[in-house]
């Protein structure tokens, strides 16, 4: 008789909205970028990332890249609305 395998649930990483590799303690990288670039610089940064992720989605990241583009587009809209 084999021993049953017990699976523990670990929190799933969200590579689109809050990737763990972009967090240092309590500070998320995007917040540091926003603070250092200012509103116009941050908007330009977001626009460039939207272009990057839409450009490469078929060849690299698939739908996840489109979701990332959507996150950057939402941030761009937020920056443009201020």
DOROVEX-359439 format. One record per residue (C-alpha): z, x, y; residue in three letters. Coordinates in steps of 0.25 Angstrom, whole numbers, plus 5000, padded with zeros to 4 digits. Layout:
BEGIN
ZXYAla/...
This chain:
BEGIN
500050005000Unk/499650055014Unk/500550055026Unk/500149955036Unk/499650025049Unk/500349975062Unk/499549975074Unk/500249985087Unk/499549925100Unk/499450035111Unk/499049985125Unk/497449985126Unk/496950085136Unk/496150015147Unk/494950115150Unk/494450025160Unk/495549975169Unk/496650075167Unk/496250195158Unk/497450275155Unk/496750405157Unk/496650375172Unk/498150355174Unk/499250465178Unk/500650405177Unk/500650285186Unk/499350325194Unk/498050275190Unk/496850365193Unk/496050255200Unk/497250235210Unk/497250375213Unk/495750375216Unk/495850255224Unk/496950315233Unk/496250445235Unk/494850395238Unk/495250285247Unk/494550145248Unk/493150195250Unk/493150305241Unk/493750225230Unk/492650115232Unk/491650225230Unk/492350285218Unk/492350145211Unk/490850125215Unk/490550255208Unk/491250215196Unk/490650085195Unk/489250155195Unk/489750255185Unk/490250155174Unk/489050055176Unk/488050175175Unk/488650225162Unk/489150105154Unk/487950095145Unk/488050245141Unk/489550275141Unk/490650175142Unk/489950035139Unk/490649915144Unk/491949995147Unk/491150065158Unk/490749935164Unk/492149885164Unk/492550015171Unk/491449995181Unk/492049855183Unk/493449915186Unk/492850005197Unk/492049895203Unk/493249815204Unk/493949925211Unk/492749945220Unk/492749795224Unk/494249815227Unk/494049935235Unk/492849865243Unk/493749745245Unk/494749815253Unk/
